[in-house]
Amino acid sequence: MKSKLEKIHKEALKALKDAKDSDTLEKLERQFLGRKAELARIAKDIKNIAKEQRPVIGKLINDVKRDISAIIQEKKQGKEFLAKGRPPSGWDYTLPAIAPNVGHLHPITQFLETIEDIFIKMGYEVVEGPELESQKYNFDLLNVPEDHPSRDIQDTFYVDKKDARNNSYVLRTHTSPVQIRAMKTRKPPVRLIAPGRVYRNERTDAGHETNFYQCEGLVIDRNIRITDLIGTLELFIKRLYGDNVNIRVRPHFYPFTEPSIDIDMSCLLCAGEGCPFCKRSGWIETLGAGMVHPNVLKNMKVDPKEYSGFAFGLGIDRFMMLYYQVNDIRLSYSGDLRFIEQF
Amino acid sequence: MNLPISWLKQFVNIKAGAQEIARKLTLSGSEAEKIVDNTQVLELDITPNRPDCFSIRGLAREVAALYGKKIKQIEVDVKESGTPASSAISVKIEDKRLCPKYCARVIQGVTVGESPLWLRNRLIQVNIRPINNIVDVTNYVMMELGHPLHAFDANLLNGDAIIVRKAKDKEKILALDEEKYSLDPSMLIIADSKKPVAIAGIMGSAESGVVDGTQNVILEAAVFDQVSIRKTSKALNLRSESSSRFEKGVDFEVVEEAIDRAAAMIFELAGGTVLRGIVSAGSGSAVRTESIKLHMRDVHRILGVNVSSAKVKSILLSLGFEVRGKDALLVRVPSWRAHDVKLSEDLIEEIGRMLDYNTLPKTLPFVELISPRMEPLHKLRRDLRHYLTGTGYSEILTYSFYNEQLLDLSGMAKSNHISLINPVNDEYPYLRTSLLPWMLDKLSQNSALLSRDVFQLFEIGKVFYRAERGNQGRLASNKEEPARGWPASGREKWQTSIGLIDVNATDEQLYRRLRGVVEAFVGIELSAEKQGKEYNLLLLKREIARIKIYPKATIQGMRFRSSAAVMLINLEELVKIQKKEKRTYTPIPYYPVIERDLGVIVPNMVQYIELKKAITSYNPLIKKLQLFDVYHGLGKGVSIALRLTFFSTDRTLESKEVDCIIEKLRASLEKKYKVTFR
């Protein structure tokens, strides 16, 4: 009996040594340790053995079992078996999950919310205004001259609805009129942003859309300085794109601010080295801003001698496209799930 | 505007290379977009408030100021001879507002030919095509000094009078671009005694232009009204280097210098005789340069840095301003900045940009720490957006306007639509009154692109509505209510559309799924009513949402594999409910709760709402009724599964008691509604 057990032990060790895959291993496990295995049969027959030998044989059976089982377990943990074979418990954890049915937020609104949250945390109020706007708010009160090119029908959508002064309403060309509307019911100090949809009468192509999104910002208080504007926008861009991004300030021109500036940020792809994406300049234009023009402050019933303020505007579409490297603005308004489901 | 480095260096003595100059100009407001022509030419993006920078000399002034250099003056020496020019021609301005100043010179006996290579190269560098020595000189001087000039062939004029007048109606001119333009009395022209020889400040006529063989030349340098030039140029759809400069505003004090410079160059390059003197009319300067008071404390207040008054002075002086005083400076604006520097803020910008904003410290506002308010409607939209994506709907954004075909799907009359006066390509002329049409369109579009059984989309956006008005401007009919949910005046409001397609669902299931979406969001069961082909969901008689179902292939031009259902949510109503709906806690029952399920087969004619009323009012111990399954496959009637919750607030209910109630309830329902039980 003893020699029989030793033979089984030896056979098992040899067979296990040669086992190279999990299928073989499982077969051997059944063969040596299964319910119909020889060991199991011997263990069953132990009652037929002389009483005094029983403990010895019993111990031997257990030892052999334990040893074979230990080798099998050890083998199963081995690299070759883990890598390809099915895991020991019998189900494949590498099969992907069946994802819960969740929808996708449009990347534009994801960006709008991210931008809103950055400013809300700095104490900015979110304010909204109408998309169908009077010329008075869209242009006049913002110090845009009567004959300014932006008022051309090639740039602005006019509608067949007129205000009390018999001027056609326009689809707002920027979110700036919300500044003026907000100030009708507020007194400085104010800190607000006005996100929303704006319109330009443009032939559409990869870089131009008739509908798109902007976010306007306005801060008015005593002693608001242009350095505050630059510092705020730098902080904003770093919160949005990360601390490695740098900004550059360029003087610019807008009718509603004086001084006016543009903010560039270091290219996201080449980090300022210069690449085709940033037209080799290393910089990407991101925001228009400036100190609120004294005429505009007066239109807000704010005394420019006592208060000063800054305003800025940014195109959400552009920020989103830069971030995800989307190369066609029209995709956002296509309603195409193949686009939306990527975000 | 192109800036050739060699031309620039003719005005400023600097050693810096193109890269360096490009950087400095960019950081002071004239953005260098590219460096071209073997690094010899900068392509600059000049902002419209700086007409002075549309010239080499103007840019040279900027560069000189940036490098602390002085700009070199041009020596102009016109070698005049012969008779006075005024004996050869006369000038008359009929409208001094549109043309405050007109100067002319006469050069006789020129030899028209090709310009020398250096001149042709310079013009090519600034994107101007060389023509002949006379025309090239006028263009050269325009690019150099920023003032547009024009040259006529004197022999081709009728008579010797130059008249600046408004065009007659339908007066024609064949311009230098070989196109025929029909003019009107709002347009200013330069004319001889018979006909127009130029559209003032925009383009000369082809018939009076200087060509090979021209002998006598009239040079024109004038000032034209900015707005008038812009309007004419737009009306004729004709732009030129000249018109773009006049539109932005020219320097009044350069007129004589420019005409003299051109005359001297023509004399040098084409010979001939420059007749004595300038023939001129008008002398006004429409833009007066004023002195501006600049307080140092305002400089500090706006820029946020303590610049010394000496530094401020030196910056302003370098840019050509005259400065007096110490703390309160009196600053006189040079003629070439008359168009854009008018306020002390404009001067502060000059100081800021010359300091280079990038060298200033970056600060954050010192403000009161306020917790900002959030508009309820803004918050509602955000919550709804996240709720809907959480329940499997994806967000789309579509245009705010649509075409006639989509208008038909809106359910709103054409007269209720506000339309665009100038749509792009006449494509989408109507402002959307509903998000429904585009939703259907996008459901269809995605169905064609993707082979899926289920599509779940939503959009949140503004819709626009015009109240119908009669002839007197009143509402067309007093009886007629404005469209649901809109105020009588009409305006814009927020809406949400939710679109659903499921190939495996019946129309009823689509309806109930959409209804469940809004009910779960609101947290209240809404009542429903059918109005025509639409289902309205109401709370306290106010319409919260509306559901419409479109069976397969019922909309022309759209393709769904099965029915499409769309729900429109009225966000402005929803936000009111949310404001009112304040939850209060109901104590959890102290005594045990007993639940019983009831399988009921309901005949088709019985509505759930009746059944519900009958059950909930049957016994006060029935505290809650919940529908948890519906099955249609019976042939007749609907099988529904209900869960009834019983409890008492003052004792422990016996199972027997509940069974007894159920027994009687069944009997009652059987009798009243002919229902059967499973």
Boltz contact constraints between the chains, C-beta under 6 A:
constraints:
  - contact:
      token1: [A, 101]
      token2: [B, 392]
      max_distance: 6.0
  - contact:
      token1: [A, 103]
      token2: [B, 389]
      max_distance: 6.0
  - contact:
      token1: [A, 103]
      token2: [B, 392]
      max_distance: 6.0
  - contact:
      token1: [A, 103]
      token2: [B, 393]
      max_distance: 6.0
  - contact:
      token1: [A, 103]
      token2: [B, 394]
      max_distance: 6.0
  - contact:
      token1: [A, 104]
      token2: [B, 394]
      max_distance: 6.0
  - contact:
      token1: [A, 105]
      token2: [B, 389]
      max_distance: 6.0
  - contact:
      token1: [A, 105]
      token2: [B, 395]
      max_distance: 6.0
  - contact:
      token1: [A, 106]
      token2: [B, 395]
      max_distance: 6.0
  - contact:
      token1: [A, 106]
      token2: [B, 397]
      max_distance: 6.0
  - contact:
      token1: [A, 120]
      token2: [B, 372]
      max_distance: 6.0
  - contact:
      token1: [A, 123]
      token2: [B, 370]
      max_distance: 6.0
  - contact:
      token1: [A, 123]
      token2: [B, 372]
      max_distance: 6.0
  - contact:
      token1: [A, 124]
      token2: [B, 372]
      max_distance: 6.0
  - contact:
      token1: [A, 125]
      token2: [B, 372]
      max_distance: 6.0
  - contact:
      token1: [A, 125]
      token2: [B, 373]
      max_distance: 6.0
  - contact:
      token1: [A, 126]
      token2: [B, 378]
      max_distance: 6.0
  - contact:
      token1: [A, 130]
      token2: [B, 492]
      max_distance: 6.0
  - contact:
      token1: [A, 131]
      token2: [B, 462]
      max_distance: 6.0
  - contact:
      token1: [A, 132]
      token2: [B, 464]
      max_distance: 6.0
  - contact:
      token1: [A, 132]
      token2: [B, 492]
      max_distance: 6.0
  - contact:
      token1: [A, 147]
      token2: [B, 227]
      max_distance: 6.0
  - contact:
      token1: [A, 153]
      token2: [B, 422]
      max_distance: 6.0
  - contact:
      token1: [A, 157]
      token2: [B, 420]
      max_distance: 6.0
  - contact:
      token1: [A, 158]
      token2: [B, 421]
      max_distance: 6.0
  - contact:
      token1: [A, 158]
      token2: [B, 422]
      max_distance: 6.0
  - contact:
      token1: [A, 159]
      token2: [B, 418]
      max_distance: 6.0
  - contact:
      token1: [A, 159]
      token2: [B, 420]
      max_distance: 6.0
  - contact:
      token1: [A, 160]
      token2: [B, 419]
      max_distance: 6.0
  - contact:
      token1: [A, 160]
      token2: [B, 421]
      max_distance: 6.0
  - contact:
      token1: [A, 161]
      token2: [B, 418]
      max_distance: 6.0
  - contact:
      token1: [A, 189]
      token2: [B, 367]
      max_distance: 6.0
  - contact:
      token1: [A, 210]
      token2: [B, 424]
      max_distance: 6.0
  - contact:
      token1: [A, 211]
      token2: [B, 399]
      max_distance: 6.0
  - contact:
      token1: [A, 211]
      token2: [B, 400]
      max_distance: 6.0
  - contact:
      token1: [A, 219]
      token2: [B, 365]
      max_distance: 6.0
  - contact:
      token1: [A, 221]
      token2: [B, 367]
      max_distance: 6.0
  - contact:
      token1: [A, 224]
      token2: [B, 365]
      max_distance: 6.0
  - contact:
      token1: [A, 225]
      token2: [B, 304]
      max_distance: 6.0
  - contact:
      token1: [A, 226]
      token2: [B, 303]
      max_distance: 6.0
  - contact:
      token1: [A, 226]
      token2: [B, 304]
      max_distance: 6.0
  - contact:
      token1: [A, 227]
      token2: [B, 304]
      max_distance: 6.0
  - contact:
      token1: [A, 227]
      token2: [B, 360]
      max_distance: 6.0
  - contact:
      token1: [A, 227]
      token2: [B, 361]
      max_distance: 6.0
  - contact:
      token1: [A, 227]
      token2: [B, 363]
      max_distance: 6.0
  - contact:
      token1: [A, 228]
      token2: [B, 363]
      max_distance: 6.0
  - contact:
      token1: [A, 228]
      token2: [B, 365]
      max_distance: 6.0
  - contact:
      token1: [A, 230]
      token2: [B, 362]
      max_distance: 6.0
  - contact:
      token1: [A, 231]
      token2: [B, 362]
      max_distance: 6.0
  - contact:
      token1: [A, 231]
      token2: [B, 363]
      max_distance: 6.0
  - contact:
      token1: [A, 231]
      token2: [B, 364]
      max_distance: 6.0
  - contact:
      token1: [A, 234]
      token2: [B, 362]
      max_distance: 6.0
  - contact:
      token1: [A, 249]
      token2: [B, 357]
      max_distance: 6.0
  - contact:
      token1: [A, 249]
      token2: [B, 358]
      max_distance: 6.0
  - contact:
      token1: [A, 251]
      token2: [B, 29]
      max_distance: 6.0
  - contact:
      token1: [A, 251]
      token2: [B, 353]
      max_distance: 6.0
  - contact:
      token1: [A, 253]
      token2: [B, 47]
      max_distance: 6.0
  - contact:
      token1: [A, 253]
      token2: [B, 49]
      max_distance: 6.0
  - contact:
      token1: [A, 258]
      token2: [B, 345]
      max_distance: 6.0
  - contact:
      token1: [A, 258]
      token2: [B, 349]
      max_distance: 6.0
  - contact:
      token1: [A, 259]
      token2: [B, 349]
      max_distance: 6.0
  - contact:
      token1: [A, 259]
      token2: [B, 352]
      max_distance: 6.0
  - contact:
      token1: [A, 291]
      token2: [B, 302]
      max_distance: 6.0
  - contact:
      token1: [A, 294]
      token2: [B, 345]
      max_distance: 6.0
  - contact:
      token1: [A, 333]
      token2: [B, 397]
      max_distance: 6.0
  - contact:
      token1: [A, 335]
      token2: [B, 396]
      max_distance: 6.0
  - contact:
      token1: [A, 335]
      token2: [B, 398]
      max_distance: 6.0
  - contact:
      token1: [A, 335]
      token2: [B, 442]
      max_distance: 6.0
  - contact:
      token1: [A, 337]
      token2: [B, 446]
      max_distance: 6.0
  - contact:
      token1: [A, 340]
      token2: [B, 394]
      max_distance: 6.0
